[in-house]
Amino acid sequence: MENEYDVVIIGGGAAGLSAALTLSRARRRVLVVDAGHPRNAPAGHVHNYLGRESTPPGDLLAIGRSEVMGYGGEIRNGIVTAVHPRSDAPERPRFAVELADGTGVAARRVLVTTGLTDELPDIPGVAEHWGSRVLHCPYCHGWEVRDRPVAILGLSPMSAHQALLWRQWTPTSPCCCTPVRRRPRTSWRGSPGAASGSSRARSPASAPTGPGSPTARSCRSTPWS
């Protein structure tokens, strides 16, 4: 039937599209449902991705979508709101997948690739600079801020470890900062592919220091020797 698929993939980021490409090449009927707001959207470029170094995130997804569709895979912009098991007809697809626009499809298998949610501290400037001046991974962004002073927001027990790790990129001693005041966390989410299908990531945040730094008035610093 037209709305029956071998696999419905919830989430169209790199993981979901990679799975869709593999399954489409295996001659499976595949549908990818994606909200179109990936986690890495605030970042300017993708790094450490062999063959696609420094590709803008949106361009990488566009290439992936084109490759999937080239093998007959289908892409649908939307949000999955519910997945129900079906027991009324054992020979038919096992799952009913409901979308936010009121439509639905059936699938033999459902693959959830909705990724992570970044929970950001409620500190002025952090959300606005996330992915550009406020960073979460030295391996992803360290080269771009090499040899610049970096402040570490002390938000988890891993903060001291990350402060030491950053010294690989910044000869000047980074400082480990603790917010003067704690407020409820806010979330920045790329893609709500499913209502309950994403995990949460609480990693230390790093920011270049100096004039205009979003952390300048929010931290007290302890230099590392």
Protein Blocks (a to p, Z undefined) as FASTA:
>chain_A
ZZbcfbdcehjafklmmmmmmmmmnopacddddehiafklmpmbdehiehigoiafklmm
mmmmmmmmmnopacdedddfbdcddfkbmkbcfbdcddfkopacddfbdcddebpadddd
ddehklmmgoilpcfbfklmmmmmgoiacddddfbfklmmmmmmmmmmmmbacdddddfb
dcddddddfblfbfklcccddddddddedehiaklmmcccdddZZ
